């Protein structure tokens, strides 16, 4: 992205601009205003962007959009402001921006990944998930409620040091913004990936046998999806996949996300930590190894890793 952080707007008239101008307050920056600006940068990523950090109302009035200051639609500091979510969490600037523009941001990500057709019906769900997992934490903190650490909790570490003679808030804001953009973009991609994975897996579990589900790779985000699918009936106890270093591997599915270090059906205790002796112990010629905590195993072929899972299920 082409982003510049300034304290005033270049003299080009608005009608002749080739850039999008975001106004935000100067000085001390927080999680909510930094994230709000980041969301707007994502939305306008194909344009040149100027971020004007100022408290001069005449300058702010010339911006294309203003957040967290100025008394407008995206400022939550006005007297009497009390806009809340259904769960009681009051909005701050990040939430106000996300509520209005979140769906457009997600659609842009889906278009870039060629998933808009596949996930068009899930777009609002993805927006809600981002709000629940990140934005609500940011808004709550800015309104005096600490819900705990979250993906953007690092922002305050980018503020200028107290002992600096001439603190450069614009320089530090720019650094914080770049990191925030990277983190939020990665989080959005993660949630899109998990949403798409669950859609794919809900179709695949219809053909599962012996509680074993094949997934395309070790990096496939199956955990949350399978735990959601298993909530009301047991469909999958093992996922198997081609192992990057060769052969095949299996991982045990936990009973729930809250118990993610447990297993519905662990591999046999006598297999724990075994490698060279595992073929004799298990009776499976191509067995290559089993983790000592019994949640992961490897074999030479797909057929043999399936045999190992079937033995564990028994």
C-alpha positions as CSV (number, residue, x, y, z in Angstrom):
1,X,0.0,0.0,0.0
2,X,1.1,3.6,-0.7
3,X,0.5,5.3,2.7
4,X,1.9,8.6,4.0
5,X,1.3,9.9,7.5
6,X,1.2,13.7,7.6
7,X,0.1,16.6,9.8
8,X,-1.7,18.5,7.1
9,X,-3.3,17.9,3.7
10,X,-1.3,18.8,0.5
11,X,-2.7,21.9,-1.2
12,X,-4.3,20.0,-4.2
13,X,-8.1,20.7,-4.3
14,X,-10.3,17.8,-3.3
15,X,-11.7,17.6,-6.9
16,X,-8.2,17.1,-8.3
17,X,-6.9,14.6,-5.7
18,X,-5.3,11.3,-6.7
19,X,-5.3,10.1,-3.1
20,X,-7.7,9.2,-0.3
21,X,-7.4,11.2,2.9
22,X,-8.1,9.8,6.3
23,X,-8.3,12.2,9.3
24,X,-7.5,11.1,12.8
25,X,-6.3,12.9,16.0
26,X,-2.6,13.6,16.5
27,X,-0.5,12.8,19.6
28,X,-1.1,9.7,21.7
29,X,-2.6,6.8,19.6
30,X,-4.5,3.8,20.8
31,X,-5.7,0.4,19.5
32,X,-9.0,1.7,18.4
33,X,-7.9,4.6,16.2
34,X,-5.0,2.7,14.8
35,X,-7.2,-0.3,13.9
36,X,-9.9,2.0,12.5
37,X,-7.4,3.6,10.1
38,X,-6.0,0.2,9.2
39,X,-9.5,-1.1,8.2
40,X,-9.9,2.0,6.0
41,X,-6.5,1.5,4.4
42,X,-7.5,-2.1,3.5
43,X,-10.6,-0.8,1.9
44,X,-8.7,1.7,-0.2
45,X,-5.6,-0.4,-0.8
46,X,-5.7,0.3,-4.5
47,X,-5.4,4.0,-4.0
48,X,-2.7,6.3,-2.6
49,X,-3.6,7.1,1.0
50,X,-2.7,10.1,3.1
51,X,-3.4,9.9,6.9
52,X,-3.6,13.3,8.4
53,X,-3.0,13.3,12.2
54,X,-4.4,16.7,13.4
55,X,-6.8,18.3,15.8
56,X,-7.4,21.3,13.6
57,X,-11.0,21.2,12.6
58,X,-10.4,23.1,9.4
59,X,-7.9,20.4,8.3
60,X,-10.1,17.6,9.4
61,X,-13.1,19.0,7.5
62,X,-11.1,18.6,4.2
63,X,-10.5,14.9,4.7
64,X,-12.5,12.2,2.9
65,X,-13.3,10.5,6.2
66,X,-12.5,11.3,9.9
67,X,-12.3,8.8,12.7
68,X,-12.0,9.1,16.5
69,X,-12.3,12.9,16.4
70,X,-14.3,15.7,15.0
71,X,-17.8,14.8,16.3
72,X,-18.9,12.9,13.2
73,X,-20.3,9.5,12.5
74,X,-17.1,7.7,13.5
75,X,-16.3,9.6,16.7
76,X,-17.4,8.0,20.0
77,X,-16.3,10.8,22.3
78,X,-19.3,13.1,21.9
79,X,-21.5,13.8,25.0
80,X,-24.3,11.3,25.2
81,X,-22.7,8.7,22.9
82,X,-24.0,5.3,24.0
83,X,-24.1,3.1,21.0
84,X,-23.8,-0.5,22.2
85,X,-23.8,-4.0,20.7
86,X,-26.5,-6.5,21.7
87,X,-24.0,-7.9,24.2
88,X,-23.6,-4.6,25.9
89,X,-20.1,-3.7,24.6
90,X,-20.0,0.0,23.6
91,X,-18.6,0.9,20.3
92,X,-15.3,2.8,19.8
93,X,-13.9,4.1,16.5
94,X,-12.7,0.6,15.4
95,X,-16.1,-0.9,15.9
96,X,-17.9,2.0,14.2
97,X,-15.7,1.7,11.1
98,X,-16.0,-2.1,11.1
99,X,-19.8,-2.0,11.4
100,X,-20.1,0.2,8.3
101,X,-17.3,-1.0,6.1
102,X,-16.5,-4.5,7.4
103,X,-18.5,-6.3,4.8
104,X,-16.8,-4.3,2.0
105,X,-13.4,-5.2,3.4
106,X,-14.2,-8.9,3.5
107,X,-15.7,-8.9,0.0
108,X,-12.4,-7.4,-1.2
109,X,-10.4,-10.1,0.4
110,X,-12.7,-12.8,-1.0
111,X,-12.5,-11.3,-4.5
112,X,-8.7,-11.3,-4.3
113,X,-8.7,-15.0,-3.3
114,X,-11.4,-15.9,-5.9
115,X,-13.7,-17.1,-3.1
116,X,-16.5,-14.5,-3.4
117,X,-18.8,-16.9,-5.2
118,X,-18.0,-19.8,-2.8
119,X,-18.4,-17.7,0.4
120,X,-20.8,-14.9,-0.5
121,X,-23.4,-16.3,1.9
122,X,-20.8,-16.4,4.7
123,X,-19.6,-12.8,4.3
124,X,-21.7,-11.4,7.2
125,X,-20.6,-14.3,9.4
126,X,-17.0,-13.6,8.8
127,X,-17.6,-9.9,9.6
128,X,-19.3,-10.9,12.9
129,X,-16.4,-13.3,13.7
130,X,-13.8,-10.5,13.2
131,X,-15.9,-8.2,15.4
132,X,-16.2,-10.9,18.1
133,X,-12.6,-12.1,18.1
134,X,-10.8,-8.7,17.7
135,X,-12.8,-5.6,17.4
136,X,-14.9,-6.0,20.5
137,X,-11.7,-6.4,22.6
138,X,-10.3,-3.1,21.1
139,X,-13.6,-1.2,21.7
140,X,-14.1,-2.5,25.2
141,X,-10.6,-1.4,26.2
142,X,-11.0,2.0,24.8
143,X,-14.2,2.3,26.9
144,X,-12.5,1.2,30.1
145,X,-13.2,-2.5,30.1
146,X,-10.3,-5.0,29.8
147,X,-11.4,-8.2,28.2
148,X,-7.8,-9.5,28.0
149,X,-5.0,-9.5,25.5
150,X,-5.8,-9.8,21.8
151,X,-4.1,-9.6,18.4
152,X,-3.6,-5.8,18.6
153,X,-2.6,-5.5,22.2
154,X,0.9,-4.4,21.2
155,X,0.0,-0.9,20.0
156,X,1.1,0.9,23.2
157,X,4.6,-0.4,22.8
158,X,5.0,1.7,19.7
159,X,4.4,5.0,21.5
160,X,7.4,7.3,21.8
161,X,9.6,6.7,24.9
162,X,8.8,9.1,27.7
163,X,12.4,10.4,27.8
164,X,12.6,11.5,24.2
165,X,13.2,15.3,23.8
166,X,11.3,15.5,20.5
167,X,8.9,12.5,20.3
168,X,7.9,11.8,16.8
169,X,4.3,10.5,17.1
170,X,3.7,10.4,13.4
171,X,6.7,8.2,12.8
172,X,5.7,5.8,15.6
173,X,2.1,5.8,14.4
174,X,3.2,4.8,11.0
175,X,5.3,1.9,12.4
176,X,2.3,0.8,14.5
177,X,-0.1,1.0,11.6
178,X,2.1,-1.1,9.3
179,X,2.3,-3.9,11.9
180,X,-1.5,-3.5,12.6
181,X,-2.2,-3.9,8.9
182,X,-0.1,-7.1,8.7
183,X,-1.7,-8.6,11.8
184,X,-5.3,-7.8,10.9
185,X,-4.8,-8.9,7.3
186,X,-3.4,-12.2,8.5
187,X,-6.3,-12.6,11.0
188,X,-8.9,-12.0,8.3
189,X,-7.2,-14.5,6.0
190,X,-7.2,-17.0,8.8
191,X,-10.9,-16.6,9.5
192,X,-11.7,-16.8,5.8
193,X,-9.6,-20.0,5.6
194,X,-11.4,-21.5,8.6
195,X,-14.8,-20.6,7.2
196,X,-14.0,-22.1,3.8
197,X,-12.6,-25.2,5.5
198,X,-15.7,-25.8,7.5
199,X,-17.9,-25.5,4.4
200,X,-15.6,-28.0,2.6
201,X,-15.5,-30.4,5.6
202,X,-19.3,-30.4,6.2
203,X,-19.6,-31.9,2.7
204,X,-16.7,-34.4,3.2
205,X,-17.9,-35.8,6.6
206,X,-20.9,-37.2,4.8
207,X,-18.6,-39.8,3.3
208,X,-16.4,-40.5,6.3
209,X,-15.8,-44.2,7.3
210,X,-14.2,-45.5,10.5
211,X,-14.2,-41.9,11.9
212,X,-11.2,-41.1,9.6
213,X,-11.2,-38.0,7.5
214,X,-8.6,-37.3,4.8
215,X,-7.5,-33.6,4.5
216,X,-5.3,-32.2,1.7
217,X,-2.3,-31.1,3.8
218,X,-1.0,-30.6,7.4
219,X,-1.6,-26.9,7.2
220,X,-5.4,-27.3,6.4
221,X,-7.3,-25.5,9.2
222,X,-9.4,-28.4,10.3
223,X,-9.5,-28.1,14.1
224,X,-12.2,-25.5,14.7
225,X,-14.4,-26.9,11.9
226,X,-14.2,-30.5,13.0
227,X,-14.9,-29.6,16.6
228,X,-18.0,-27.7,15.5
229,X,-19.1,-30.6,13.3
230,X,-18.6,-33.1,16.1
231,X,-20.6,-31.0,18.7
232,X,-23.8,-32.9,18.2
233,X,-22.6,-36.2,16.9
234,X,-19.2,-37.9,16.5
235,X,-18.2,-37.9,12.8
236,X,-14.4,-37.6,12.9
237,X,-11.8,-38.9,15.4
238,X,-8.7,-38.7,13.2
239,X,-7.5,-36.6,10.3
240,X,-5.0,-38.1,7.9
241,X,-2.8,-36.3,5.4
242,X,0.3,-36.6,3.2
243,X,3.3,-35.8,5.4
244,X,5.6,-33.1,4.0
245,X,8.7,-35.2,4.5
246,X,7.2,-38.3,2.9
247,X,4.7,-40.9,3.8
248,X,1.4,-40.2,5.6
249,X,0.5,-38.9,9.1
250,X,-2.5,-38.9,11.3
251,X,-3.6,-36.6,14.1
252,X,-6.2,-37.3,16.8
253,X,-9.2,-35.0,17.0
254,X,-9.8,-33.5,20.5
255,X,-13.2,-33.6,22.2
256,X,-13.6,-29.8,21.9
257,X,-11.6,-26.6,21.3
258,X,-11.5,-26.2,25.1
259,X,-9.9,-29.6,25.4
260,X,-7.6,-29.3,22.4
261,X,-4.7,-31.2,24.1
262,X,-6.9,-34.2,24.7
263,X,-8.0,-36.9,22.2
264,X,-11.3,-38.6,21.5
265,X,-9.3,-41.7,20.7
266,X,-5.5,-41.6,21.5
267,X,-3.1,-44.0,19.9
268,X,-2.3,-47.0,22.1
269,X,-0.1,-46.3,25.2
270,X,2.5,-48.9,24.2
271,X,3.2,-46.9,21.0
272,X,4.2,-43.8,22.9
273,X,7.5,-42.4,21.5
274,X,8.2,-45.5,19.5
275,X,9.9,-45.4,16.1
276,X,12.1,-48.4,15.0
277,X,10.3,-50.9,17.2
278,X,6.8,-49.6,16.2
279,X,6.2,-52.0,13.3
280,X,6.7,-55.0,15.7
281,X,4.7,-53.4,18.5
282,X,1.8,-52.3,16.3
283,X,1.8,-55.2,13.8
284,X,1.8,-52.6,11.0
285,X,4.9,-53.0,8.7
286,X,5.1,-49.4,7.5
287,X,4.5,-47.8,10.9
288,X,7.2,-45.0,11.3
289,X,6.5,-43.4,14.6
290,X,4.1,-42.3,17.3
291,X,4.4,-39.1,19.4
292,X,4.9,-39.9,23.1
293,X,1.7,-38.0,23.9
294,X,-0.2,-40.3,21.6
295,X,-1.9,-37.7,19.4
296,X,0.2,-38.0,16.3
297,X,1.5,-40.9,14.2
298,X,3.3,-41.6,10.9
299,X,3.4,-44.4,8.4
300,X,4.8,-45.2,5.0
301,X,1.4,-45.4,3.1
302,X,-2.1,-44.1,3.4
303,X,-3.4,-47.6,3.9
304,X,-1.1,-48.2,6.8
305,X,-1.9,-44.9,8.6
306,X,-5.6,-45.8,8.3
307,X,-4.8,-49.2,9.9
308,X,-3.1,-47.4,12.8
309,X,-6.2,-45.2,13.3
310,X,-8.6,-48.2,13.2
311,X,-6.5,-49.9,15.9
312,X,-6.5,-46.8,18.0
313,X,-10.3,-46.5,17.7
314,X,-10.8,-50.1,18.9
